Amino acid sequence: MRTLTLTFTVITMATLASAVLAEPKDAAVKAVTVEKVLNANPEPDGKAYRIDLQLRGGKRVSYEIAPAEATKLADGLSKPAVAGGERQKVATLVYGMSVEVDNKGLAIVLTPRSRSGPLESLAIPLAGADPLVSVLQAKIAEAKASAEKQGSPPKQP
């Protein structure tokens, strides 16, 4: 999922950069359609991401993108592409979760699962585990009370 988001981010950034670089500074920016992503991977040195694109008309371009800029693009492209999408909250229904301790014993690793498979894992440092459990217990109690007020008991797994 992270690779897909990063790929789309890099594509958008490259398309925008191509349009900006191809036009004189005084001209309006013209969008260029990307027909195909030929390559989108981090450089071996880890200092940049490289993306190779084929534009409409067969022209090929390559870009190296700093990780900080790639992160901005990934953030922008992970939002829904609809009017007002940046204000929408997106959530995934979790049907199960595995809980493990990392191999150094420093964190609890939670790996949630949706119907489509495992989701991105979360590592919670042991120092933050107790406060997390307290907050979860409080929120569960709050959700149960809210469900009882509405007359619909919470479903049991």
trRosetta pair geometry for C-beta under 8 A, 3 or more apart (Angstrom, degrees):
i j d omega theta_ij theta_ji phi_ij phi_ji
1 4 5.7 -54 -149 35 30 112
1 5 6.4 29 153 -16 64 105
1 119 7.7 -3 2 -146 154 64
1 120 6.6 -102 58 -48 128 104
2 5 5.8 -54 -148 38 32 110
2 6 6.2 30 154 -17 65 109
2 74 7.9 18 -162 -158 69 140
2 120 6.8 88 -43 -93 110 129
3 6 5.7 -56 -145 40 30 110
3 7 6.1 35 153 -25 64 106
4 7 5.6 -52 -147 32 29 114
4 8 6.6 25 157 -13 63 103
5 8 6.0 -57 -151 39 30 106
5 9 6.2 33 151 -21 65 109
5 74 5.0 72 137 -154 102 93
5 77 6.1 157 -164 95 73 107
5 78 5.1 16 -143 -81 128 96
6 9 5.4 -55 -146 37 32 116
6 10 6.2 31 157 -19 67 105
6 40 7.3 161 116 152 88 117
6 49 7.3 -141 172 -130 115 156
6 70 6.3 28 -151 170 95 111
6 73 7.9 81 -145 92 51 103
6 74 5.1 -19 -94 -93 59 121
7 10 5.9 -55 -147 36 28 108
7 11 6.4 31 153 -22 62 106
7 37 6.4 69 -177 178 107 169
7 40 4.5 106 -125 106 84 155
7 51 7.9 140 -144 -114 60 117
8 11 5.5 -52 -148 33 33 115
8 12 6.5 31 156 -17 65 104
8 74 7.9 105 69 -117 82 59
8 77 4.6 176 112 168 109 149
9 12 6.0 -58 -153 36 29 107
9 13 6.3 24 154 -14 66 109
9 70 6.2 101 115 -168 126 64
9 72 8.0 149 -168 87 125 48
9 73 3.3 123 -179 123 99 99
9 74 4.0 -67 -46 -71 160 52
9 75 7.8 69 -112 19 135 44
9 76 6.8 119 -122 56 95 87
9 77 4.5 -146 -79 18 72 135
9 78 7.9 -13 -64 -32 112 79
10 13 5.7 -56 -145 40 32 110
10 14 6.0 32 157 -20 67 109
10 40 5.2 151 74 -145 145 115
10 49 5.8 -112 -102 126 133 135
10 51 4.3 166 152 -62 123 146
10 63 7.6 177 -176 78 93 119
10 65 6.0 -160 -127 21 92 153
10 70 6.1 -2 -80 -130 89 98
10 73 6.4 118 -64 106 37 152
11 14 5.9 -58 -146 38 26 109
11 15 6.2 27 155 -21 63 107
11 34 5.5 -138 -169 58 103 169
11 37 5.7 -72 -90 -85 116 119
11 40 7.2 -46 -53 -91 83 143
11 51 6.8 -155 -75 -172 50 148
11 53 6.8 123 -131 -96 75 125
12 15 5.7 -55 -147 35 30 111
12 16 6.3 26 156 -14 65 106
12 73 5.9 171 69 -159 107 111
12 76 7.3 -124 94 95 154 120
12 77 5.9 179 3 -75 144 122
13 16 5.8 -58 -149 40 30 108
13 17 6.1 27 155 -17 67 109
13 51 8.0 120 71 29 99 152
13 63 7.4 -162 110 118 96 157
13 65 6.0 72 109 -112 146 145
13 69 6.7 115 -145 148 152 105
13 70 7.3 -106 7 -104 161 55
13 73 4.5 -65 -45 -92 118 147
14 17 5.6 -55 -141 40 30 110
14 18 6.1 36 156 -24 65 106
14 34 7.2 73 89 -85 109 136
14 51 5.1 -116 -54 92 145 133
14 53 5.4 154 126 -18 143 141
14 61 6.8 160 177 102 111 117
14 63 4.5 -163 -113 13 99 145
14 65 7.6 -94 -65 -52 84 126
15 18 5.7 -52 -148 33 28 113
15 19 6.6 26 155 -17 62 105
15 31 6.9 21 156 -160 111 77
15 32 5.7 -158 -159 70 81 84
15 33 7.6 7 -138 -123 127 15
15 34 5.2 -96 -81 -36 114 110
15 53 7.4 -162 -69 -165 73 172
16 19 5.8 -56 -151 36 32 109
16 20 6.3 27 154 -16 66 108
16 29 7.8 11 -155 -179 74 136
16 31 8.0 -32 -96 -118 59 74
17 20 5.7 -57 -145 40 33 109
17 21 6.0 25 160 -14 68 111
17 63 6.0 100 75 -114 148 144
18 21 6.0 -58 -139 42 26 105
18 22 6.0 23 162 -21 63 115
18 32 5.2 -75 103 46 120 144
18 53 7.6 -95 -47 70 147 140
18 55 6.8 -172 162 -81 161 139
18 61 5.5 139 -102 63 122 174
18 63 7.9 -103 -55 -57 88 126
19 22 6.0 -59 -141 36 24 109
19 23 6.6 6 165 -7 60 114
19 29 5.3 74 134 -174 116 88
19 30 5.4 -154 -154 75 107 54
19 31 5.7 -38 -90 -109 153 27
19 32 5.0 -169 -72 -5 89 97
20 23 6.6 -74 -151 41 24 99
20 29 5.9 -18 -86 -121 69 111
22 30 7.6 -74 85 58 116 103
22 32 7.2 80 19 -49 151 139
23 27 4.3 -123 178 79 111 124
23 28 7.5 -85 -178 78 157 34
23 29 6.3 -167 38 -112 153 46
23 30 6.2 135 -64 16 134 95
24 27 4.7 94 58 -6 82 108
27 30 7.7 -32 139 -17 114 100
32 55 5.4 -21 160 -147 118 126
32 56 6.8 -155 -175 27 75 98
33 55 6.9 119 80 -162 53 72
33 56 4.4 49 68 -31 102 123
34 37 6.8 36 158 -64 128 72
34 53 5.1 -67 -137 -164 111 127
34 54 7.3 102 -166 71 69 49
34 55 6.1 -60 -109 -105 50 59
34 56 7.8 -102 -81 -28 9 75
35 54 5.1 -58 65 104 102 93
35 55 6.4 99 4 180 92 14
35 56 5.5 129 -47 -78 106 54
36 53 7.2 154 84 -161 52 59
36 54 4.3 8 55 48 96 115
37 40 5.5 -18 177 -28 126 118
37 51 7.0 -56 -149 -165 98 99
37 52 7.6 108 -174 79 57 59
37 53 6.0 -36 -112 -107 54 73
37 54 7.9 -135 -66 20 13 78
38 52 4.0 -61 73 106 112 104
38 53 6.4 -168 10 -93 92 16
38 54 5.8 96 -44 -26 108 93
38 60 7.0 18 -15 -141 151 112
39 50 6.7 -8 117 114 112 96
39 51 6.7 -180 94 -146 66 37
39 52 4.1 40 40 30 97 109
40 49 7.3 14 -172 171 69 109
40 50 7.6 -164 -133 95 33 53
40 51 4.6 17 -108 -114 79 88
40 52 7.6 -135 -58 30 56 62
41 49 7.1 -167 108 -155 24 76
41 50 6.2 -10 66 59 67 87
42 46 6.2 19 162 -114 127 50
42 48 7.4 154 -155 95 66 38
42 49 5.3 -55 -101 -103 57 70
42 50 7.5 97 -161 14 14 76
43 46 6.8 -120 79 -29 78 16
43 47 6.2 -39 69 51 128 69
43 48 4.8 37 1 66 130 80
43 49 6.9 -144 -14 -98 79 18
43 50 5.5 92 -69 -22 84 107
43 64 6.9 23 -51 -136 131 107
45 48 7.7 29 70 22 100 79
47 66 7.8 -42 160 -126 68 66
47 67 7.6 -110 -173 -20 31 105
48 64 4.4 24 154 -180 146 98
48 65 6.1 141 -168 64 88 36
48 66 6.0 -52 -111 -92 82 38
48 67 7.1 -129 -108 -37 32 70
49 64 7.1 154 75 -157 41 52
49 65 4.7 -25 60 61 95 96
49 67 6.9 113 -23 -87 97 58
49 70 4.9 82 11 -83 141 150
50 62 6.6 -3 -171 -174 95 101
50 63 7.1 167 -149 85 50 47
50 64 5.4 -21 -95 -100 75 71
50 65 7.7 175 -81 16 26 76
51 62 7.0 170 87 -151 45 56
51 63 5.2 -7 56 56 91 93
51 65 6.8 18 2 -5 108 118
52 60 6.8 6 -178 -176 92 103
52 61 7.5 179 -150 92 52 41
52 62 4.7 -17 -101 -101 76 87
53 60 6.9 169 88 -151 47 58
53 61 5.4 -10 59 60 95 84
53 62 7.6 171 18 -85 68 39
53 63 7.7 13 1 3 109 102
54 58 6.8 -32 -170 -146 101 33
54 59 7.4 149 -160 81 55 40
54 60 5.3 -29 -102 -97 67 79
55 58 7.6 -19 73 61 66 17
55 59 4.5 -17 54 70 112 93
55 60 7.3 -171 10 -86 80 25
55 61 6.4 40 -26 2 115 108
56 59 7.9 6 70 30 38 92
65 69 5.3 -120 -177 86 94 115
65 70 4.9 112 121 -63 121 95
65 73 7.7 -25 178 5 152 142
66 69 4.7 83 62 11 87 104
66 70 6.9 -156 91 -8 42 88
67 70 5.4 -56 -143 38 34 113
67 71 6.3 40 156 -26 66 102
68 71 5.7 -50 -153 29 30 115
68 72 7.0 33 149 -19 61 101
69 72 5.6 -48 -154 30 38 113
69 73 6.6 37 150 -16 66 103
70 73 5.7 -55 -152 38 35 112
70 74 6.3 38 151 -22 67 105
71 74 5.6 -51 -145 35 32 112
71 75 6.4 35 154 -21 64 104
72 75 5.8 -54 -152 34 30 113
72 76 6.5 26 153 -15 64 107
73 76 5.7 -58 -150 38 33 109
73 77 6.1 18 160 -8 69 112
74 77 6.1 -63 -140 46 27 102
74 78 6.1 33 159 -30 64 109
75 78 6.0 -56 -146 26 25 112
75 79 7.7 29 154 -25 56 98
76 79 6.4 -56 -170 17 36 110
79 85 5.0 120 153 129 97 109
79 86 5.2 3 -164 -93 152 63
79 88 7.7 129 -164 52 86 96
80 85 3.6 -146 78 -145 83 117
80 88 5.6 -7 24 56 132 141
80 90 6.7 154 -38 -69 105 126
81 85 6.2 -19 -70 -43 8 168
82 85 4.6 123 53 -66 68 105
82 88 7.6 38 63 -15 112 146
84 87 5.1 -46 180 36 83 113
84 88 6.8 96 125 -37 82 93
85 88 5.5 -48 -153 16 44 117
92 112 7.8 132 96 119 117 135
92 114 5.2 -66 167 -84 117 138
92 119 6.4 154 92 -96 153 146
93 114 6.4 103 77 -132 62 96
93 115 7.7 23 82 -14 103 97
94 97 6.2 24 166 -57 128 101
94 112 4.3 -61 -131 -167 126 123
94 113 6.8 98 -159 61 77 42
94 114 6.2 -75 -107 -81 46 69
94 119 7.3 -80 -106 10 97 141
95 113 5.8 -64 64 98 85 87
95 114 6.2 102 7 -140 97 30
95 115 6.1 84 -14 -62 143 64
96 112 7.4 147 88 -159 44 55
96 113 4.5 -8 66 51 90 116
97 110 5.7 -10 -176 -168 120 92
97 111 6.6 155 -159 77 65 46
97 112 4.7 -28 -101 -103 94 60
97 113 6.6 -164 -78 10 41 78
98 110 7.5 156 80 -156 50 43
98 111 4.7 -7 54 57 96 103
98 113 7.6 63 -12 -28 86 109
99 108 6.4 -11 -167 -178 93 104
99 109 7.4 152 -156 79 43 52
99 110 5.8 -10 -103 -103 73 69
99 111 8.0 -163 -71 23 33 71
100 108 7.5 151 80 -162 36 57
100 109 4.8 -21 67 61 88 102
100 111 7.5 15 10 -1 106 109
101 105 5.9 16 161 -115 122 55
101 107 7.4 153 -155 85 58 42
101 108 6.2 -42 -100 -106 61 56
101 109 7.1 144 -123 12 9 88
102 105 6.9 -128 74 -37 73 17
102 106 5.9 -36 63 49 124 75
102 107 4.8 36 -1 57 125 88
102 108 7.8 -123 -14 -78 82 10
102 109 5.5 104 -64 -35 80 116
102 123 6.5 28 -54 -134 129 119
104 107 7.9 40 66 14 95 81
105 126 7.9 10 154 -47 65 138
106 125 6.5 -37 154 -135 83 75
106 126 6.3 -118 -176 -7 39 106
107 123 4.3 34 145 -179 148 98
107 124 5.9 153 -165 72 91 36
107 125 5.1 -56 -100 -98 91 39
107 126 6.4 -126 -96 -33 35 69
108 123 7.3 153 75 -156 42 53
108 124 4.8 -17 59 60 94 97
108 126 6.9 111 -23 -87 87 60
108 129 5.4 94 -1 -102 133 122
109 121 5.5 4 -176 179 99 124
109 122 7.2 159 -155 81 52 43
109 123 5.2 -21 -100 -100 75 75
109 124 7.9 -177 -80 19 28 69
110 121 6.6 158 81 -159 46 69
110 122 4.7 -11 59 59 100 96
110 123 7.9 -174 20 -80 70 27
110 124 6.8 37 -8 -7 108 109
111 118 5.7 -13 168 -154 108 115
111 119 7.3 164 -174 62 61 65
111 121 4.4 -31 -92 -101 82 92
111 122 7.9 -179 -76 21 40 64
112 118 7.4 134 88 -156 43 61
112 119 4.6 -13 80 46 92 120
112 122 7.8 31 -10 3 98 107
113 117 6.7 -80 -149 167 86 25
113 118 5.2 -46 -101 -97 80 53
113 119 6.7 -171 -98 0 24 84
114 117 6.8 -1 61 50 76 35
114 119 5.8 74 -12 -49 100 110
118 121 7.9 -4 168 -57 115 81
124 128 5.3 -120 -178 88 90 108
124 129 5.5 116 123 -84 118 72
124 132 5.8 -26 -159 -24 152 162
125 128 4.9 77 63 14 84 102
125 129 7.4 -126 99 -31 43 82
126 129 5.3 -32 -150 -4 40 123
128 131 5.8 -59 -160 47 58 107
128 132 5.8 63 145 -29 81 108
129 132 5.6 -60 -150 35 30 114
129 133 6.4 30 156 -20 67 104
130 133 5.8 -53 -148 34 32 110
130 134 6.5 33 154 -19 64 105
131 134 5.6 -54 -148 36 35 114
131 135 6.3 33 156 -17 68 105
132 135 5.9 -57 -148 38 30 108
132 136 6.2 30 154 -19 65 108
133 136 5.7 -55 -145 38 30 112
133 137 6.3 32 156 -20 64 105
134 137 5.9 -55 -149 35 28 110
134 138 6.5 26 154 -16 63 108
135 138 5.7 -57 -149 38 32 111
135 139 6.2 27 155 -16 67 109
136 139 5.8 -58 -143 40 30 108
136 140 6.2 33 157 -22 66 106
137 140 5.8 -52 -145 34 29 112
137 141 6.4 29 155 -17 63 106
138 141 5.9 -56 -151 37 30 110
138 142 6.3 32 151 -21 64 108
139 142 5.4 -51 -145 36 34 115
139 143 6.3 36 155 -20 66 104
140 143 5.8 -53 -147 36 30 110
140 144 6.4 30 154 -19 64 106
141 144 5.8 -54 -147 36 31 111
141 145 6.4 31 154 -19 64 106
142 145 5.9 -55 -148 36 29 110
142 146 6.3 29 153 -19 63 108
143 146 5.7 -55 -147 37 31 113
143 147 6.3 32 154 -20 65 106
143 154 6.9 71 129 -86 100 136
144 147 5.7 -54 -147 36 31 111
144 148 6.4 32 154 -20 64 105
144 154 5.6 -70 -109 -13 73 134
145 148 5.8 -54 -149 35 31 111
145 149 6.6 35 152 -22 63 104
146 149 5.7 -52 -151 32 32 114
146 150 6.6 20 154 -9 64 108
147 150 5.9 -63 -149 43 32 105
147 152 5.5 -86 -168 83 85 75
147 153 6.2 84 138 -140 118 21
147 154 4.8 108 75 -54 173 80
148 151 7.6 44 -178 -74 33 25
148 153 6.9 35 -91 -99 68 63
